[in-house]
Every structure is written in C-alpha cells, then in structure tokens.
Amino acid sequence: MSFTIPEETTSRLNRSELAVPGSNPVLFEKAAASKADVIFLDLEDAVAPDDKEQARKNVIEAINDIDWGNKTLSVRVNGLDTPYMYRDVIDVLEQAGDRLDLFMIPKVGTAADIYALDMLCTQVETAKGRKKAVGFEMIIETALGMQNINEIAAASKRNESLHFGVADYAASTKARTTGIGGPNPMYGVLTDVDGDSPRDFHWGDMWHYAIARMVVAARANGLRAIDGPFGDFSDPEGYRAQANRATILGCEGKWAIHPNQIGIANEVNSPSEAEVNKANRILEAMEQAQREGKGAVSLDGRLIDIASIRQASVMVEKAKEIALADAASET
C-alpha cells in the first residue's frame, strides 16, 4: 500500500440516481416516494431556456416543502458557460434550506471550473450562515473533461462523485452514434478466416475505456463512480446489461431517467445474498488462518489472502449500509 492513502468522501448509498426535470413539479412527490437512493432535480438539459427561471423557483420550493425522507438530494445546475449557472447556485443556496446535499455540475472541463464553483458556494454559505456545506457531483461528458479528469477529481474537498455523461461525451468526441448509452452494432471485431467456417462478429463496449478511466480517477481520490443514463427506458434488459458492466468495472451506481429503471439499478448495485455469504466465509476463513499464523488459505479450492479480506470487507459493508437504509425507509 502506498504511503499516500486516498481520503474517502462522505459515505452515501448511490445505487440509483433518479433524474427529475425541475420544470415538472408534478413529478417531485413521486420521486420522493420512489426507491431511488439519490434524486437530482434538473435545471439543465431537461429544462427549456424559457422555463429556466420558473424551474429554479420550483426546485427551491420543493427542497423546502417536500419530505424527501432519507434520500440524498441534489440539484443539477446549468453549465459554467451559460448565463443561468450563477443564479442557480446563489438562489438555491440562499433560499433553500439545509436539506440540499449536493450540486451536480455538468460538462466539467477543468479543475478551475470546480474551483470557481467552490468559491461561489463558500461565499454564499458563509454569508447566509448555512450549517451544511454542499457537496459536488461532477459529470464528465466532454473530451476536455476526460483529458483533465484526474485534476478535476482532486480539485475540491466538496467533491463526492464522478459521473459519465455518455450522450454529450459522444457528441464531444464526434463518436458515430446517436444512442444514449448502450452498444453500437458497428463496434466489434470479426474473427479470422478459418477455411469455409462462418466468421463470427463479436460486439464490443465502445464506452469501456471512458468508464474505466473515470473509475480510476474517482477511486484514486476517494470519490464514488457513477454510470450515467441509458436512453431506451423501454429496454430493461439492455439497461441491466449496461448497469452490470459498469458495476463490474467499479461503478457503484447508475442514473435512472425513468422510474422503471430504479429497481434494476438498485438490484444490480446491491450484493446478492450468495455473494455476501461467500464474503463472510472468506472473512471467517482468514480470521482462522491468522490465528494459525498463516497469510493465505484455500477456500472452495481457491486461494484467498489479505487482498481477499479487502474485497470481502467492501461487499459486507455495502450489504450493511443497504440494510440500514432499507430499515430507515420503513420507519
């Protein structure tokens, strides 16, 4: 282990993150009653320019008046290159109560973007005497943001998570796709010629590199890594497949752009009972091995060692966190 150990951010359950347009307040109560771990009220892409001001008022009222239970509550502000962002930040922080947990920052391109927003938030919080500092969720959705992702992840103590914004990232990199997440039938490899045997075409994941890079930057700085949207909310199996591959790479949650995606995200990003049981068996086996002065031992025909303890501990702690959250939501 390096002498430099990443400082972990605030612990939050972040399996599912539900997007809710700020211009559609009829959805707010439904979102609050949903099973989503995190809700972000959107002032950016889901709101037309003429509706920005009213959406901001809607969101402030909702933060103050709705019972959000034990959910994490975030507001996606407009980008730093727009005439809306500064008013989003100032009005929300000045007028909304301490129930707000996070600001989601779109299209982050440089560490200076985070520094600027950190400064603005600090000034408002100090002036208004806010009791709780707002945290930052940052969407990596441009080539510039991906280039500077390491510096962005380390830019502020407010930083909590990195998110992959696949649609704008595709536009920024000029990728040949119009889908929002998911595979592309042209992204694959053809097997070699083998006599007269038919050649097989194997699909690939065109977003593998971007998500893997985001995960490394997030984890190296103690942040959560969250996969972004999957546009076809009528395809639950496609959503599940994309969520599974992001989770395997190290993401701990995924956006839900429709309520029918929440349950899948929660399931995929929760360890199964079988996985938790195996993790507990690993911890028990290693405890016995350490009592016997051994650094490694076999379990079910496989070697387990100190690294296995770290893997198993992560899974067991996640299961405990989910159980506590479920219990709190039922009371």
GUTIMI-145529 format. One line per field, with one value per residue: x, y, z of N, C-alpha, C in turn; residue in three letters. Coordinates in steps of 0.02 Angstrom, whole numbers. Atoms other than C-alpha are relative to their C-alpha. Example, Ala and Ser with C-alpha at 12.3 -4.5 7.8 and 13.67 -1.06 7.14 Angstrom:
REM GUTIMI-145529
nX: c(45, -42) $
nY: c(-59, -59) $
nZ: c(0, -3) $
caX: c(615, 684) $
caY: c(-225, -53) $
caZ: c(390, 357) $
cX: c(45, -39) $
cY: c(60, 55) $
cZ: c(0, 37) $
res: c(ALA, SER) $
END
This chain:
REM GUTIMI-145529
nX: c(42, -37, 4, 55, 63, 55, 50, 66, 50, 58, 31, 71, 25, 7, 11, 43, 5, 58, 3, 68, -2, 23, 58, 58, 7, 47, -40, -43, 25, -9, -71, -14, 29, -31, -52, -65, -44, -16, 42, -23, 49, -39, 10, -40, 22, 71, 40, -7, -25, 53, 27, -54, 14, 54, -25, -41, 47, 31, -48, -9, 61, 1, -50, 24, 67, 13, -36, -41, -20, -72, -33, -47, 33, -48, 26, -46, 0, -20, -72, -36, -2, 67, 18, 46, -31, -14, 64, 19, -37, 15, 70, 12, -34, 26, 71, 18, -27, -57, 16, -39, -63, -50, 9, -27, -31, -4, -51, -61, -56, -65, 2, 18, 73, 19, -25, 44, 64, -16, -6, 66, 39, -28, 21, 71, 11, -26, 43, 66, -7, 25, -29, -28, -31, 26, -51, 0, -1, -27, 11, -52, 38, -34, -69, -41, 8, -34, -72, -19, 40, -36, -2, 69, 18, -37, 2, 35, 22, 71, 13, 24, 8, -7, 52, -15, 55, -16, 27, -41, -67, 0, 0, -64, -53, 24, 12, 53, 57, 53, 32, -23, -23, 13, -49, 9, -10, -60, -60, -14, -55, 17, -50, -41, 23, -18, 27, 68, 43, 25, -36, 43, -8, 9, 11, -41, 28, -36, -9, -40, -58, 20, 24, -57, -43, 36, -2, -67, -7, 43, -24, -64, 12, 48, 67, 43, 3, 69, 14, 53, 65, 14, 56, 59, 30, 44, -43, -29, -57, -57, -22, -32, -66, -45, -13, -44, -70, -27, -12, -58, -59, -13, 52, 44, 68, 17, 58, 65, 36, 71, 8, -5, -71, -25, -6, -55, -63, -9, -16, -66, -52, 4, -26, 50, -7, -54, -64, -14, -17, -68, -46, -5, -40, -70, -24, -6, -57, -62, -9, -28, -68, -44, -10, -49, -63, -5, 17, 45, 33, 44, 72, 34, -49, -32, -43, 21, -53, 17, 39, 69, 35, 21, 56, 58, 22, 38, 66, 38, 18, 53, 61, 22, 24, 66, 48, 16, 41, 66, 34, 18, 54, 61, 23) $
nY: c(-60, -63, -43, -46, 36, -46, -15, 16, -52, 15, 64, -4, 52, -34, 52, -29, -74, -17, -66, -28, -68, -52, -33, 44, 11, 54, 60, -4, 44, 69, 15, 6, 63, 54, 37, -25, -22, -71, -36, -66, -45, -24, -67, -6, 24, 18, -61, -46, -66, -45, 26, 5, -38, 32, 64, -15, -13, 64, 41, -30, 15, 72, 15, -25, 22, 72, 46, 43, 59, 9, -3, -54, -47, -38, -43, -10, -69, -9, -1, -63, -41, -26, -57, 23, 37, -37, -11, 65, 12, -51, 4, 63, -1, -53, 6, 68, 18, 44, 67, 12, 34, -3, -30, 38, -48, 31, -17, -25, 5, -11, -8, -69, -3, 21, -53, -58, 15, 7, -67, -30, 33, -19, -68, -1, 36, -42, -58, 20, 40, 68, 47, 58, -16, 41, 39, -5, 55, -29, 41, 0, 11, -31, 22, -41, 26, 64, -14, -31, 32, 10, -64, -16, 41, -23, -74, -30, 43, 10, 52, 64, 53, -12, 33, 1, -25, 33, -32, -58, 24, 24, -59, -35, 38, 12, 72, 14, 32, -45, 28, -24, 61, 62, 20, -21, 61, -5, 3, 70, 31, 58, 53, 15, 50, 68, 43, -19, -13, -69, -45, -27, -71, -8, -69, -26, -55, -59, -46, 34, -40, -61, 16, 26, -57, -38, 37, -8, -68, -6, 39, -26, -60, 15, -19, 51, 2, 12, 2, -46, 22, 47, -37, 40, 24, 56, 59, 13, 46, -39, -41, 44, 20, -56, -11, 54, -9, -57, 22, 44, -43, -37, -49, 24, -21, -19, -45, 23, -55, 19, 39, 72, 20, -4, 66, 37, -30, 21, 71, 13, -29, 29, 68, 51, 38, 49, -35, -20, 60, 20, -49, 15, 61, -19, -35, 49, 43, -38, -8, 64, 6, -46, 29, 55, -29, 7, -60, 18, 63, 18, 4, 25, 15, -61, -35, -65, -30, -65, -37, 27, -32, -67, 9, 25, -52, -49, 27, 7, -67, -25, 34, -30, -67, 7, 23, -57, -46, 31, -3, -70, -19, 34, -28) $
nZ: c(0, 2, -60, 13, -1, 18, -51, 27, -5, -41, 19, 19, 44, 65, 50, 53, -3, 42, 29, -3, 28, -45, 30, -5, -72, -15, -10, -60, -53, 23, -7, -72, -23, 36, -34, 20, -53, 11, 48, 20, 31, 57, 27, 61, 66, 2, -7, 57, -22, -24, -63, -49, -61, -37, -25, -59, -54, -17, -36, -66, -38, -13, -52, -64, -21, 8, -43, 42, -38, -10, 65, 15, 46, 40, 52, 56, 23, 69, 10, -13, 61, 12, -43, -51, -54, -61, -34, -28, -62, -51, -22, -35, -65, -43, -14, -20, -66, -5, 25, 60, -14, 53, 65, 56, 45, 67, 49, -32, 47, -32, -73, -14, -4, -68, -45, 5, -32, -71, -27, -2, -53, -65, -15, -17, -63, -54, -7, -24, -60, 11, -46, 36, 64, 54, 35, 73, 47, 61, 59, 52, 62, 56, 9, -45, -68, -6, 1, -63, -52, -63, -35, -19, -57, -60, -1, -57, -55, 9, 51, -25, 50, 72, 39, 71, 41, 62, 60, 17, 14, 69, 43, -7, 33, 69, 9, 48, -33, -20, -59, -66, -34, 37, 51, 69, 39, 41, -42, -14, 37, 40, -9, 58, 48, -19, 52, 23, -58, -3, -45, -53, -17, -73, -20, -54, -39, 22, -56, -51, -19, -35, -67, -39, -19, -50, -62, -29, -26, -58, -57, -22, -39, -51, 22, 29, 74, 18, 71, 19, 24, 54, 27, 19, -62, 16, 8, -66, 3, 24, -56, -48, 26, -6, -71, -23, 22, -37, -69, 1, 8, -61, -17, -53, 13, 68, 7, 23, 32, -5, -62, 9, -2, -69, -30, 31, -25, -69, -1, 29, -41, -67, 0, -11, -63, 10, -1, -69, -37, 18, -28, -72, -7, 12, -60, -53, 16, -9, -72, -24, 26, -38, -66, 9, 24, 72, 38, 54, -12, 56, -14, 59, 52, 25, -47, -25, -39, -30, 49, -1, -57, 21, 46, -36, -47, 38, 15, -62, -23, 45, -20, -62, 16, 33, -50, -43, 39, 8, -64, -12, 45, -23, -64) $
caX: c(0, 64, 104, -23, -196, -348, -467, -640, -781, -944, -1023, -1189, -1290, -1287, -1350, -1484, -1493, -1659, -1665, -1816, -1847, -1861, -1993, -2112, -2156, -2295, -2155, -2072, -2183, -2175, -1985, -1982, -2089, -1981, -1847, -1707, -1557, -1518, -1629, -1565, -1684, -1629, -1610, -1502, -1538, -1715, -1772, -1804, -1720, -1886, -1926, -1760, -1817, -1979, -1892, -1770, -1916, -1999, -1842, -1816, -1996, -1980, -1821, -1906, -2079, -2067, -2020, -1876, -1853, -1678, -1638, -1487, -1548, -1452, -1483, -1405, -1360, -1330, -1155, -1023, -1032, -1215, -1299, -1400, -1273, -1227, -1410, -1444, -1310, -1348, -1537, -1538, -1410, -1486, -1668, -1670, -1642, -1505, -1597, -1497, -1349, -1264, -1244, -1222, -1104, -1124, -989, -844, -691, -553, -508, -532, -718, -731, -625, -740, -898, -817, -775, -952, -1032, -914, -957, -1144, -1137, -1032, -1143, -1303, -1233, -1280, -1248, -1203, -1080, -1150, -1053, -1014, -1062, -966, -1017, -876, -957, -830, -661, -588, -660, -592, -420, -419, -513, -377, -358, -548, -568, -441, -498, -604, -644, -826, -806, -904, -930, -888, -1024, -1007, -1119, -1122, -1229, -1132, -970, -1014, -1052, -892, -783, -883, -921, -1030, -1182, -1348, -1397, -1385, -1280, -1284, -1189, -1166, -1183, -1033, -915, -846, -719, -730, -646, -508, -543, -544, -570, -753, -816, -926, -838, -911, -939, -916, -991, -885, -919, -873, -883, -768, -615, -708, -793, -636, -536, -671, -673, -485, -490, -635, -564, -390, -468, -590, -744, -893, -900, -1074, -1127, -1243, -1402, -1468, -1590, -1705, -1812, -1921, -1774, -1749, -1632, -1522, -1517, -1474, -1331, -1257, -1275, -1192, -1039, -1018, -1031, -903, -783, -803, -954, -1069, -1224, -1314, -1435, -1618, -1703, -1868, -1940, -1942, -1751, -1735, -1767, -1644, -1507, -1536, -1531, -1376, -1280, -1326, -1226, -1331, -1363, -1247, -1109, -1125, -1124, -966, -884, -924, -850, -691, -677, -706, -577, -447, -478, -444, -289, -220, -249, -144, -9, -48, -54, -159, -278, -386, -575, -680, -522, -464, -325, -378, -259, -252, -315, -466, -507, -513, -628, -742, -748, -808, -952, -1004, -1000, -1105, -1233, -1241, -1262, -1407, -1491, -1481, -1553, -1695, -1736, -1736, -1853, -1978, -1990) $
caY: c(0, 173, 293, 408, 343, 424, 509, 436, 556, 564, 392, 388, 249, 289, 134, 228, 413, 474, 622, 737, 891, 1049, 1113, 970, 987, 857, 727, 787, 697, 538, 548, 574, 417, 313, 187, 291, 320, 490, 615, 756, 897, 956, 1138, 1099, 989, 938, 1121, 1233, 1406, 1497, 1387, 1405, 1538, 1452, 1283, 1361, 1425, 1254, 1169, 1290, 1266, 1077, 1071, 1171, 1092, 908, 769, 683, 554, 481, 511, 609, 766, 851, 993, 992, 1172, 1241, 1244, 1375, 1435, 1485, 1642, 1533, 1446, 1585, 1620, 1434, 1423, 1586, 1569, 1387, 1411, 1572, 1519, 1332, 1252, 1137, 985, 1005, 886, 909, 1013, 915, 1007, 969, 967, 995, 1032, 1088, 1093, 1281, 1253, 1165, 1298, 1435, 1348, 1304, 1487, 1543, 1413, 1457, 1641, 1610, 1482, 1598, 1748, 1652, 1553, 1386, 1242, 1113, 1131, 1070, 931, 914, 782, 809, 746, 700, 722, 809, 766, 911, 843, 669, 741, 834, 705, 674, 858, 880, 737, 816, 997, 1019, 945, 961, 830, 671, 582, 573, 529, 477, 580, 470, 573, 736, 639, 554, 724, 800, 659, 653, 469, 393, 353, 432, 319, 369, 232, 53, -39, 3, -136, -68, -77, -253, -373, -508, -675, -732, -834, -1019, -1117, -1119, -1091, -939, -791, -729, -546, -503, -342, -234, -98, 68, 155, 35, 148, 304, 220, 127, 289, 379, 241, 253, 443, 430, 293, 369, 523, 436, 477, 374, 321, 328, 274, 393, 373, 234, 316, 172, 156, 28, -95, -155, -296, -177, -62, -207, -262, -87, -69, -238, -197, -28, -111, -243, -103, -19, 97, 88, 163, 214, 350, 314, 427, 337, 262, 88, 89, 119, -59, -130, -8, -49, -235, -232, -122, -224, -380, -537, -646, -778, -651, -585, -761, -802, -640, -682, -855, -776, -662, -808, -916, -778, -747, -931, -925, -775, -861, -1005, -886, -909, -770, -866, -1013, -1108, -1096, -1196, -1243, -1063, -964, -821, -698, -524, -447, -561, -483, -311, -370, -464, -320, -199, -314, -348, -163, -121, -250, -175, 0, -57, -147, 9, 116, -6, -10, 181, 195, 78, 177) $
caZ: c(0, -42, 100, 16, 57, -29, 92, 66, 32, 128, 130, 38, -39, -226, -316, -414, -456, -523, -641, -615, -726, -622, -742, -700, -514, -528, -526, -365, -240, -344, -344, -155, -134, -251, -204, -280, -168, -243, -333, -438, -481, -652, -703, -855, -1007, -958, -946, -1097, -1093, -1070, -919, -826, -703, -657, -641, -518, -413, -421, -359, -215, -159, -173, -68, 68, 68, 18, 136, 47, 183, 194, 10, -46, -135, -275, -397, -570, -608, -781, -856, -817, -997, -980, -908, -789, -678, -557, -518, -497, -363, -274, -271, -219, -81, -17, -23, 1, 171, 229, 159, -2, -5, -174, -330, -491, -609, -795, -928, -809, -916, -799, -615, -624, -656, -488, -402, -466, -407, -240, -213, -254, -140, 2, -10, -9, 131, 238, 205, 243, 389, 312, 430, 298, 155, -10, -97, -283, -411, -572, -743, -861, -1031, -1142, -1215, -1115, -954, -989, -1028, -861, -758, -630, -588, -584, -462, -343, -362, -205, -35, -87, -224, -194, -359, -544, -670, -851, -965, -1117, -1237, -1229, -1222, -1385, -1463, -1396, -1463, -1626, -1599, -1735, -1631, -1591, -1446, -1263, -1187, -1243, -1378, -1561, -1691, -1787, -1638, -1640, -1712, -1845, -1814, -1931, -2087, -2044, -2203, -2252, -2073, -2050, -1971, -1806, -1765, -1580, -1515, -1402, -1273, -1351, -1180, -1088, -1091, -1036, -888, -834, -837, -738, -607, -582, -562, -441, -331, -328, -250, -134, -239, -296, -480, -557, -731, -823, -924, -1034, -1153, -1202, -1046, -1138, -1140, -960, -1010, -1108, -957, -844, -957, -960, -772, -744, -849, -761, -591, -638, -688, -518, -528, -378, -457, -615, -669, -690, -817, -789, -629, -707, -706, -518, -462, -586, -533, -350, -384, -493, -372, -218, -175, -183, -31, -105, -130, 47, 118, 22, 78, 260, 236, 166, 318, 436, 345, 350, 535, 567, 456, 551, 717, 648, 588, 403, 274, 149, 147, 22, 17, -105, -199, -221, -139, -27, 56, 133, -30, -18, 152, 75, -66, 52, 178, 45, -1, 179, 224, 71, 123, 297, 225, 115, 260, 369, 229, 199, 384, 393, 244, 327, 489) $
cX: c(44, -6, -55, -65, -57, -48, -69, -49, -56, -33, -74, -17, -18, -11, -40, -5, -52, 2, -72, 3, -27, -60, -64, -12, -49, 38, 38, -22, 9, 73, 17, -25, 32, 53, 70, 41, 14, -48, 35, -55, 38, -20, 34, -36, -75, -46, 14, 22, -54, -28, 52, -18, -54, 22, 41, -46, -34, 46, 11, -60, -2, 50, -26, -62, -12, 41, 37, 25, 75, 38, 53, -31, 51, -37, 52, -8, 18, 76, 31, 3, -68, -14, -45, 34, 7, -64, -27, 31, -21, -71, -14, 32, -29, -72, -22, 33, 58, -15, 38, 67, 55, -21, 31, 24, 10, 62, 62, 59, 68, -9, -21, -76, -24, 22, -48, -66, 9, 3, -69, -42, 25, -22, -73, -13, 23, -46, -67, 3, -28, 39, 37, 29, -27, 58, -9, -3, 23, -10, 57, -35, 28, 70, 47, -4, 37, 76, 23, -31, 36, 3, -69, -18, 32, -10, -32, -18, -75, -16, -21, -3, 13, -54, 19, -62, 9, -22, 43, 72, 6, 1, 67, 56, -16, -5, -59, -55, -51, -37, 27, 18, -14, 51, -16, 16, 62, 64, 11, 58, -26, 54, 38, -33, 26, -32, -68, -46, -24, 40, -49, 17, -16, -7, 47, -36, 39, 13, 45, 57, -21, -22, 57, 45, -33, 4, 68, 9, -42, 30, 67, -7, -56, -72, -40, 2, -71, -8, -62, -61, 3, -67, -63, -32, -53, 38, 33, 60, 62, 28, 38, 71, 50, 17, 48, 73, 32, 17, 62, 64, 14, -50, -44, -72, -10, -61, -62, -35, -75, -8, 7, 73, 27, 12, 57, 67, 13, 21, 71, 55, -5, 30, -56, 12, 57, 68, 20, 19, 72, 51, 9, 41, 74, 28, 11, 61, 66, 13, 31, 73, 48, 12, 52, 66, 10, -21, -48, -29, -44, -71, -34, 48, 35, 41, -33, 56, -23, -40, -72, -40, -26, -60, -64, -28, -42, -71, -43, -22, -55, -67, -29, -30, -70, -53, -21, -45, -70, -40, -24, -59, -67, -29, -34) $
cY: c(62, 37, 52, -40, 48, 8, -11, 57, -21, -64, 10, -61, 32, -51, 26, 75, 22, 72, 25, 72, 52, 37, -41, -19, -56, -65, -1, -48, -73, -21, -11, -67, -61, -35, 23, 22, 74, 28, 63, 37, 40, 70, 8, -28, -14, 61, 46, 69, 45, -22, -1, 35, -33, -67, 11, 14, -65, -42, 26, -16, -74, -20, 19, -36, -75, -40, -51, -62, -3, 2, 56, 44, 45, 44, 6, 72, 2, 9, 68, 46, 29, 61, -20, -26, 40, 12, -65, -9, 48, -8, -63, 1, 52, -14, -69, -17, -48, -72, -17, -31, 16, 47, -48, 50, -32, 23, 32, -11, 5, 4, 71, 9, -16, 53, 59, -13, -8, 69, 33, -31, 20, 70, 3, -34, 40, 59, -17, -42, -70, -49, -57, 22, -47, -37, 6, -70, 29, -48, 9, -17, 39, -29, 39, -26, -66, 10, 24, -35, -8, 64, 21, -38, 24, 74, 30, -53, -14, -59, -66, -55, 26, -41, 2, 21, -20, 38, 59, -19, -24, 59, 35, -36, -16, -75, -10, -41, 53, -27, 33, -60, -61, -13, 29, -60, 3, -6, -72, -25, -62, -53, -13, -51, -69, -48, 26, 16, 72, 41, 31, 74, 8, 74, 19, 57, 63, 50, -29, 45, 60, -16, -25, 57, 42, -34, 9, 69, 9, -35, 25, 62, -10, 17, -61, 6, -22, 0, 42, -33, -55, 22, -40, -30, -54, -65, -16, -47, 34, 44, -42, -19, 57, 15, -53, 12, 59, -20, -44, 41, 43, 55, -29, 22, 20, 46, -39, 60, -13, -43, -75, -25, -2, -68, -40, 26, -21, -73, -14, 24, -19, -70, -49, -35, -51, 33, 22, -60, -23, 48, -12, -62, 14, 34, -50, -45, 36, 14, -62, -8, 44, -26, -56, 24, -7, 65, -13, -69, -15, -4, -20, -10, 61, 32, 66, 26, 67, 42, -23, 31, 68, -4, -20, 54, 53, -24, -5, 69, 30, -31, 29, 70, -2, -21, 57, 49, -27, 4, 71, 21, -30, 29, 67) $
cZ: c(0, 66, -7, -6, -16, 58, -29, 11, 46, -25, -14, -43, -66, -55, -59, 10, -51, -23, -2, -28, 49, -26, 5, 74, 18, 15, 66, 56, -18, 9, 74, 28, -33, 42, -21, 60, -3, -52, -20, -38, -52, -21, -67, -61, -4, 2, -60, 25, 28, 68, 56, 66, 42, 29, 63, 61, 22, 44, 70, 45, 19, 55, 68, 25, -1, 50, -43, 36, 9, -66, -2, -54, -33, -48, -55, -24, -74, -5, 13, -60, -17, 45, 58, 64, 65, 40, 28, 68, 54, 26, 40, 69, 48, 22, 22, 67, -5, -23, -63, 18, -52, -57, -51, -52, -68, -39, 32, -47, 32, 76, 19, 2, 71, 51, 0, 36, 76, 33, 8, 56, 69, 21, 21, 67, 60, 14, 31, 64, -7, 44, -35, -67, -53, -34, -75, -32, -67, -59, -49, -65, -59, -5, 46, 71, 9, 1, 69, 61, 66, 41, 24, 63, 65, 14, 61, 52, -4, -47, 32, -53, -71, -36, -73, -39, -73, -62, -22, -13, -71, -49, 1, -37, -73, -15, -47, 32, 18, 61, 63, 41, -43, -54, -69, -44, -44, 40, 21, -41, -37, 9, -65, -46, 21, -49, -23, 59, 0, 50, 49, 11, 74, 16, 57, 36, -17, 57, 54, 24, 42, 72, 43, 22, 54, 68, 34, 31, 63, 60, 26, 43, 52, -18, -23, -76, -19, -76, -16, -32, -53, -29, -14, 62, -12, -7, 68, -2, -26, 56, 51, -23, 7, 72, 27, -20, 35, 71, 3, -6, 62, 17, 56, -9, -72, 1, -19, -31, -2, 63, -9, -2, 71, 30, -27, 26, 72, 5, -23, 46, 73, -3, 15, 66, -6, 3, 71, 43, -15, 29, 75, 13, -11, 62, 58, -11, 12, 74, 30, -23, 40, 70, -2, -28, -75, -35, -57, 17, -60, 25, -64, -58, -29, 55, 21, 46, 27, -49, -2, 57, -21, -47, 37, 48, -35, -12, 63, 25, -43, 18, 64, -12, -31, 51, 46, -37, -9, 64, 14, -43, 21, 65, -12) $
res: c(MET, SER, PHE, THR, ILE, PRO, GLU, GLU, THR, THR, SER, ARG, LEU, ASN, ARG, SER, GLU, LEU, ALA, VAL, PRO, GLY, SER, ASN, PRO, VAL, LEU, PHE, GLU, LYS, ALA, ALA, ALA, SER, LYS, ALA, ASP, VAL, ILE, PHE, LEU, ASP, LEU, GLU, ASP, ALA, VAL, ALA, PRO, ASP, ASP, LYS, GLU, GLN, ALA, ARG, LYS, ASN, VAL, ILE, GLU, ALA, ILE, ASN, ASP, ILE, ASP, TRP, GLY, ASN, LYS, THR, LEU, SER, VAL, ARG, VAL, ASN, GLY, LEU, ASP, THR, PRO, TYR, MET, TYR, ARG, ASP, VAL, ILE, ASP, VAL, LEU, GLU, GLN, ALA, GLY, ASP, ARG, LEU, ASP, LEU, PHE, MET, ILE, PRO, LYS, VAL, GLY, THR, ALA, ALA, ASP, ILE, TYR, ALA, LEU, ASP, MET, LEU, CYS, THR, GLN, VAL, GLU, THR, ALA, LYS, GLY, ARG, LYS, LYS, ALA, VAL, GLY, PHE, GLU, MET, ILE, ILE, GLU, THR, ALA, LEU, GLY, MET, GLN, ASN, ILE, ASN, GLU, ILE, ALA, ALA, ALA, SER, LYS, ARG, ASN, GLU, SER, LEU, HIS, PHE, GLY, VAL, ALA, ASP, TYR, ALA, ALA, SER, THR, LYS, ALA, ARG, THR, THR, GLY, ILE, GLY, GLY, PRO, ASN, PRO, MET, TYR, GLY, VAL, LEU, THR, ASP, VAL, ASP, GLY, ASP, SER, PRO, ARG, ASP, PHE, HIS, TRP, GLY, ASP, MET, TRP, HIS, TYR, ALA, ILE, ALA, ARG, MET, VAL, VAL, ALA, ALA, ARG, ALA, ASN, GLY, LEU, ARG, ALA, ILE, ASP, GLY, PRO, PHE, GLY, ASP, PHE, SER, ASP, PRO, GLU, GLY, TYR, ARG, ALA, GLN, ALA, ASN, ARG, ALA, THR, ILE, LEU, GLY, CYS, GLU, GLY, LYS, TRP, ALA, ILE, HIS, PRO, ASN, GLN, ILE, GLY, ILE, ALA, ASN, GLU, VAL, ASN, SER, PRO, SER, GLU, ALA, GLU, VAL, ASN, LYS, ALA, ASN, ARG, ILE, LEU, GLU, ALA, MET, GLU, GLN, ALA, GLN, ARG, GLU, GLY, LYS, GLY, ALA, VAL, SER, LEU, ASP, GLY, ARG, LEU, ILE, ASP, ILE, ALA, SER, ILE, ARG, GLN, ALA, SER, VAL, MET, VAL, GLU, LYS, ALA, LYS, GLU, ILE, ALA, LEU, ALA, ASP, ALA, ALA, SER, GLU, THR) $
END
